Amino acid sequence: MENFIKERLKSLIGNDNSIGIRDKYDVAVLVIALILNKHEFKLEGGEETNDKVVPTNWNSNADSYTLDLINHLAPGKTFHFKCLRMGNLLLVNAMIKDKNDKIHTLDVDTDKLVKNTEYKDVENLLLNLKEFISIFEYSIINPLVPGLVRIPTNMQEQQPQQQQQQQQQQQQERRPPNNQRDFEDDDPLRVGDPQRGSNRYRGGFNGGGDQDPDLYPPGFPVFGHNPPFYPGQTRGPGVFPGQGGQVGRDHPGFGNIHNPYGGGNNPYGTGLPGYEQRLPRGAVPPGARFDPFGPPTGGIPPSGRGRGMPDRDDFTPPGFDNDHYM
């Protein structure tokens, strides 16, 4: 194979660089095309392309190369090769055209393949050619046409192990989190490593996510292992009942004016004061976010600031006249 590539390069380059090599990337693509040619990959187009290794204007693009080849050992298939320049690398992508198939890739370090820029001196042009041929056959040709090339014994031993590792990785990616630490590690929105040793909220009652406050900033106080309970719950008071973030709508600073449920052991409370006719007891589930709509049917009960005050949703922003007109 090495002698075949060198002899063909000599004929392609000639004394006047008739093939039009510009740089080391062109040399690498020619080597790849010759390896494929040796394994009976031919250009599409019939008899006139039998002696061609690369198409006309094969290197006219500034940063990419494209080859569409056929092989009589795989009838009915067209093999699409796309090579891209990236730094010192030539990124080789190969797939069966017009099929929803896997893309096989190989990164070629051109500095380790092309020795110098004296392209006419083919004998001293290439480095590590034998190793590169083996790697290309194993990584690109064999997946495209299984059995076409003979895989070295050491690579055959590595292949099942690599496949097993890939299968384990895929299973790990598909497996849903089964404990709290997995949930932390599985967070797709997290930036950086998960924080360990933090006693922040885990979500819902016993970590179930039911009636879960939507934000728990770091440092938010935790009493016990469960998140705070909500108005009307009999398991005990919350830190700042009312959900949300560190300061919820039922934070004591707001006077509990948005709590539609009374205290005691009644899980549904006593209904929404002033809205009993439209929203009877149990109409709003415990822990639900709710803001009253429309005028109340009765007076608003005392909230520490007297009776008959307008609904708190009608409060004007700070700094405006307190005349309650929009």
C-alpha positions in Angstrom: 0.0 0.0 0.0 2.8 2.5 0.9 4.6 1.9 -2.4 1.3 2.2 -4.3 0.6 5.6 -2.8 4.1 6.9 -3.4 4.2 5.8 -7.0 0.8 7.3 -7.7 1.8 10.5 -6.0 4.9 10.7 -8.3 2.7 10.4 -11.4 0.1 12.8 -10.1 2.6 15.5 -9.1 5.1 15.0 -11.9 7.8 17.5 -12.5 5.5 20.5 -12.8 2.9 19.8 -10.0 0.2 19.2 -12.6 -2.3 18.1 -9.9 -2.1 21.6 -8.4 -1.0 20.9 -4.8 -1.1 24.0 -2.7 -0.2 22.9 0.8 0.0 20.0 3.2 -3.8 19.7 3.4 -3.9 19.0 -0.3 -1.3 16.3 0.2 -3.3 14.7 3.0 -6.4 14.6 0.8 -4.5 13.0 -2.0 -3.2 10.3 0.3 -6.8 9.6 1.5 -8.1 9.5 -2.1 -5.3 7.0 -3.0 -6.1 4.8 0.0 -9.7 4.7 -1.1 -8.7 4.1 -4.7 -6.7 1.1 -3.7 -9.8 -0.4 -2.0 -11.8 0.0 -5.2 -13.5 3.2 -4.5 -14.1 5.1 -7.7 -15.4 8.5 -8.7 -19.0 8.6 -10.0 -19.3 9.3 -13.7 -18.5 6.2 -15.7 -15.5 5.1 -17.8 -14.0 8.5 -18.1 -13.4 8.7 -14.4 -11.7 5.3 -14.0 -8.2 6.7 -14.0 -9.0 9.7 -11.9 -8.4 9.8 -8.2 -9.9 13.2 -7.4 -12.5 15.2 -9.4 -11.7 18.2 -11.5 -11.3 21.4 -9.4 -10.9 19.1 -6.3 -9.1 21.8 -4.3 -10.8 24.9 -5.6 -12.6 25.5 -2.2 -10.5 27.4 0.3 -11.3 25.2 3.4 -13.0 22.0 2.3 -12.8 19.0 0.0 -15.7 16.8 -1.3 -15.5 13.3 -2.8 -18.5 11.2 -3.9 -17.4 7.6 -4.6 -18.9 4.3 -5.5 -17.6 0.7 -4.9 -18.6 -2.4 -6.9 -18.4 -4.4 -3.6 -21.3 -2.3 -2.2 -23.6 -1.8 -5.2 -26.3 0.9 -5.1 -24.4 3.0 -2.5 -22.7 6.3 -2.9 -20.1 7.2 -0.3 -19.8 10.8 0.6 -16.5 12.2 2.0 -16.1 15.7 3.3 -12.8 17.0 4.6 -12.5 20.3 6.4 -9.4 22.3 7.4 -9.3 23.2 11.1 -6.0 24.5 12.4 -3.3 21.9 11.8 -6.0 19.2 11.5 -7.9 17.8 8.5 -11.3 16.7 9.7 -12.5 13.7 7.7 -16.2 13.0 7.6 -17.7 10.0 5.7 -21.1 8.5 5.3 -23.3 6.6 2.9 -25.1 9.2 0.9 -28.9 9.5 0.9 -29.2 7.3 3.9 -29.9 8.2 7.5 -26.7 6.7 8.6 -24.0 7.4 11.1 -21.2 9.8 10.1 -17.8 8.4 10.7 -15.0 10.8 11.5 -11.2 11.0 11.8 -9.0 13.9 12.8 -5.8 13.9 10.8 -2.8 15.9 12.2 -1.2 17.1 8.9 2.1 17.9 10.7 2.4 14.2 11.6 1.6 13.0 8.0 3.3 15.6 5.7 7.0 16.1 6.3 7.8 19.2 4.2 6.6 21.4 1.4 8.9 19.9 -1.3 6.0 18.1 -2.9 8.1 16.8 -5.8 10.3 14.8 -3.5 7.7 12.2 -2.8 10.2 9.8 -1.1 10.7 12.3 1.7 7.3 13.9 1.7 5.3 11.7 4.1 5.7 10.6 7.7 4.0 7.7 9.5 2.3 6.6 6.3 1.9 2.9 7.3 0.3 3.8 10.7 -2.0 6.4 9.0 -3.2 3.8 6.5 -4.1 1.4 9.2 -6.0 4.0 11.2 -7.9 5.3 8.2 -8.9 1.8 7.2 -10.1 1.0 10.7 -11.9 4.3 11.4 -13.4 5.1 8.0 -13.4 2.3 5.5 -14.3 -0.6 7.7 -17.4 1.1 9.2 -18.6 2.0 5.7 -18.1 -1.4 4.1 -17.6 -4.0 6.8 -15.2 -6.8 5.8 -13.6 -4.8 3.0 -10.3 -4.4 4.9 -8.5 -6.6 7.2 -8.3 -5.1 10.7 -5.0 -5.6 12.6 -5.3 -8.0 15.6 -4.6 -5.3 18.2 -7.4 -3.2 16.7 -9.8 -6.1 16.7 -9.2 -6.6 20.4 -9.8 -2.9 21.1 -13.0 -2.7 19.0 -15.3 -4.8 21.3 -14.0 -2.9 24.3 -14.7 0.4 22.7 -18.2 -0.7 21.6 -18.9 -1.9 25.2 -17.8 1.5 26.6 -20.0 3.4 24.0 -23.0 1.2 24.9 -22.5 1.8 28.6 -22.2 5.5 28.0 -25.4 5.6 25.9 -27.2 3.6 28.6 -26.0 6.0 31.2 -27.2 8.9 29.2 -30.7 7.3 28.7 -31.1 6.2 32.3 -33.3 8.5 34.3 -31.9 9.8 37.6 -32.7 7.4 40.5 -31.5 9.3 43.5 -31.0 12.9 44.7 -27.3 13.1 43.7 -28.2 11.9 40.2 -30.8 14.6 40.0 -28.1 17.2 40.8 -25.7 15.7 38.3 -28.4 15.5 35.6 -29.3 19.1 35.7 -29.0 20.3 32.0 -29.1 24.0 33.1 -26.3 23.8 35.6 -23.1 25.7 34.9 -20.0 24.0 36.4 -19.8 21.2 38.9 -22.7 20.6 41.3 -22.4 22.0 44.8 -21.9 19.2 47.3 -22.6 19.3 51.0 -25.3 21.9 50.7 -28.5 21.4 52.7 -30.6 23.3 50.2 -34.2 22.4 49.3 -34.5 19.2 47.2 -38.0 19.9 45.9 -41.5 19.0 47.1 -42.5 17.0 50.1 -39.8 14.3 50.7 -38.1 15.4 47.5 -41.2 14.5 45.3 -41.6 17.9 43.6 -45.2 18.3 44.7 -46.1 22.0 45.3 -42.5 22.8 44.7 -41.3 26.4 45.2 -39.8 27.5 42.0 -36.6 29.0 43.2 -34.3 28.3 46.1 -31.3 30.5 46.1 -28.1 29.3 47.8 -28.2 30.1 51.5 -31.9 29.9 51.8 -32.6 28.7 55.4 -33.7 25.1 55.9 -35.3 23.7 59.0 -35.3 20.0 58.9 -35.0 17.8 55.8 -38.2 18.8 54.0 -39.1 22.2 52.4 -41.5 24.5 54.2 -45.2 23.5 54.3 -47.9 25.6 52.9 -50.9 27.4 54.4 -53.5 24.9 55.6 -51.1 22.0 55.9 -51.1 20.2 59.2 -47.5 19.1 59.1 -46.2 22.3 60.6 -45.6 25.9 59.6 -43.3 26.9 56.8 -40.4 29.3 56.9 -42.1 31.9 54.6 -45.3 30.2 53.5 -46.5 31.0 50.1 -44.0 29.5 47.6 -41.9 31.4 45.1 -38.4 32.4 46.2 -36.9 33.4 49.5 -39.6 36.0 50.0 -43.0 34.7 48.8 -46.4 36.4 48.5 -47.3 35.2 52.0 -44.1 36.5 53.7 -45.0 38.1 57.0 -43.9 41.4 55.6 -46.9 41.5 53.4 -49.3 40.8 56.3 -50.5 37.4 54.9 -53.0 39.3 52.8 -52.8 36.8 49.9 -53.5 33.7 52.0 -56.9 32.4 50.9 -56.8 29.7 53.5 -57.4 29.9 57.2 -55.3 28.2 59.8 -56.2 25.1 61.8 -56.3 21.6 60.5 -58.7 22.1 57.6 -56.7 21.3 54.5 -59.0 23.4 52.3 -59.2 26.4 54.6 -62.5 28.3 55.0 -62.8 29.8 51.5 -61.6 33.1 50.2 -62.9 36.0 52.4 -65.3 38.2 50.4 -65.5 35.7 47.5 -67.4 32.8 49.2 -70.2 32.9 46.6 -67.9 32.6 43.6 -65.1 30.6 45.2 -66.4 28.3 47.9 -64.2 26.3 50.2 -62.0 23.9 48.3 -62.2 25.8 45.0 -58.5 26.8 45.1 -56.2 23.8 45.9 -53.9 24.2 48.8 -50.6 25.8 47.8 -52.0 27.1 44.5 -51.0 30.5 43.3 -54.1 32.7 43.3 -54.8 36.4 43.1 -58.4 37.5 43.6 -60.2 38.8 40.5 -63.1 41.2 40.5 -64.6 43.1 43.4 -65.3 41.1 46.5 -68.9 40.4 47.5 -68.4 41.5 51.0 -66.0 43.6 53.1 -62.4 42.5 53.5 -61.8 41.3 57.0 -59.4 43.2 59.3 -55.7 42.7 58.4 -54.2 44.9 61.0 -54.8 48.1 59.1 -58.5 48.5 59.5 -61.6 47.5 57.5 -62.8 48.4 54.1 -59.3 48.8 52.6 -59.0 48.2 48.8 -57.6 44.9 47.7 -53.8 44.7 47.9 -53.6 44.2 44.2 -54.8 47.7 43.8 -52.0 49.3 45.7 -50.2 51.9 43.7 -46.4 51.7 43.1 -44.2 53.4 45.6 -43.9 57.2 45.1 -47.4 57.6 43.5 -50.3 59.5 45.2 -52.3 57.2 47.3 -55.7 57.9 45.7 -56.2 54.4 44.3 -56.9 55.6 40.8 -55.0 54.2 37.8 
